[in-house]
Each structure stands twice: as structure tokens, then as C-alpha cells.
Amino acid sequence: RQDTGRAMVYASSWWCAETAESYLRDRDTPIWESLERQRRGLYRQLVEVHFGDSEHLEEVFGEAGPFWGRHYVFWLGGQPLTVIYEVFSPALDEYLGQCCESHTSC
């Protein structure tokens, strides 16, 4: 969330509970930061980019879709560690600049 309290990213991750306990010692620290601090040779594999609508995300962001999203896998030592799914609010255009004239034609 930014200073105004508006959500800019919706994210979820899937972990084996034992693995999460081992790698995510401080639950208040973002996943990437927590893993990067440990300097363990993490690799991120982008699996898919998504573009679509969701009534649930319209409620979360307070913005109409469509929404851009992605999911990726973190690998460590040749083994999958977790799957991360992220969706980005269209309100990011206000801060980063619009990516194109119409979201539907990007």
C-alpha cells in the first residue's frame, strides 16, 4: 500500500509449511527481501503474464480492470521453493506513467 492506503499490488504465494518456516523467519519482511538477505543463490523463473478482469480485484483495488499480473517460481539449489502470484493495480499508471494509450491494446 502506498501512503494513501490504496493497494497497488495483490500477491499470494504457495509454500510447503516447513519450508516457509525455514526461510521466512520474519513474517513482516517482504519475501524477496527476506530471501535475498540470506544470500542463497535464488533464481526467479517467470512462468506466465496475465491480463484480465476480476470482480474481486476491482474490490481490492477500488479500480476497474483489466489487470496485469504474473506468476513465477523461486528456485533454490535446483529445487522449486515457492510460487508467487502478483496482480498490479491500474492506479500504478499515476506513479509510473501510463504504459500505452489503452490498456486493452498494450
C-alpha positions in Angstrom: 0.0 0.0 0.0 1.1 3.5 -0.7 0.9 6.4 1.8 -2.8 6.9 1.0 -3.6 3.4 1.9 -4.5 2.3 -1.6 -3.4 -1.2 -2.6 -1.1 -1.2 -5.6 -0.3 -4.9 -5.8 -2.3 -8.1 -4.8 0.0 -11.0 -4.1 -0.2 -14.5 -2.8 2.4 -17.3 -2.5 2.3 -21.1 -2.1 4.7 -22.8 0.2 5.3 -26.1 1.9 4.7 -25.0 5.6 8.1 -26.5 6.8 10.0 -24.6 4.0 8.2 -21.3 4.8 9.2 -21.6 8.5 12.8 -22.3 7.5 13.2 -19.4 5.1 10.7 -16.7 6.2 11.8 -16.1 9.8 10.3 -12.5 10.0 6.8 -12.5 8.6 6.7 -8.7 8.4 9.6 -8.7 5.9 8.7 -9.0 2.2 9.5 -12.4 0.8 12.1 -11.2 -1.7 13.9 -9.1 0.9 13.9 -12.0 3.4 15.3 -14.5 0.9 17.8 -12.0 -0.5 19.2 -11.3 2.9 20.2 -14.9 3.2 22.2 -14.8 0.0 21.4 -18.3 -1.0 21.6 -18.1 -4.9 17.9 -17.6 -5.5 16.6 -17.8 -9.1 13.2 -16.4 -10.3 11.6 -18.1 -13.3 8.7 -16.1 -14.9 6.1 -18.6 -15.9 3.3 -16.5 -17.3 2.0 -13.0 -17.7 -1.8 -12.4 -17.3 -4.2 -9.7 -18.5 -7.8 -9.9 -17.5 -10.7 -8.9 -15.4 -11.7 -9.8 -11.9 -14.6 -8.6 -9.7 -12.7 -9.5 -6.6 -9.6 -7.4 -7.7 -11.9 -4.5 -8.6 -13.0 -4.5 -4.9 -9.4 -4.9 -3.7 -8.0 -2.1 -5.8 -11.1 0.1 -6.0 -10.3 0.3 -9.7 -11.9 -1.2 -12.8 -10.0 -3.8 -14.7 -8.5 -5.2 -16.8 -5.4 -6.0 -14.7 -1.9 -7.1 -15.5 -0.5 -10.0 -13.4 2.2 -12.6 -13.4 3.2 -15.7 -11.7 6.7 -17.1 -11.2 8.6 -19.7 -9.3 11.6 -19.1 -7.0 14.2 -21.8 -7.3 16.9 -22.6 -4.9 19.6 -25.2 -5.4 17.8 -26.6 -8.4 14.6 -27.2 -6.4 11.3 -25.1 -6.5 11.0 -23.1 -3.3 7.6 -21.3 -3.8 5.2 -20.0 -6.4 4.3 -16.3 -6.3 1.3 -14.7 -8.0 1.0 -10.9 -8.3 -1.6 -8.6 -9.9 -1.0 -4.9 -10.3 -3.4 -2.0 -9.8 -4.1 0.2 -12.8 -3.6 3.1 -10.4 0.2 2.4 -10.8 -0.1 4.5 -14.0 -0.5 7.6 -11.8 3.0 7.0 -10.4 4.9 5.2 -13.1 3.3 6.8 -16.2 0.9 5.0 -18.5 2.4 2.1 -20.4 0.2 2.8 -23.5 -2.8 4.8 -24.6 -5.3 2.0 -23.9 -4.7 -1.0 -21.5 -6.6 -3.2 -23.9 -4.2 -2.5 -26.8 -0.9 -3.0 -25.0 
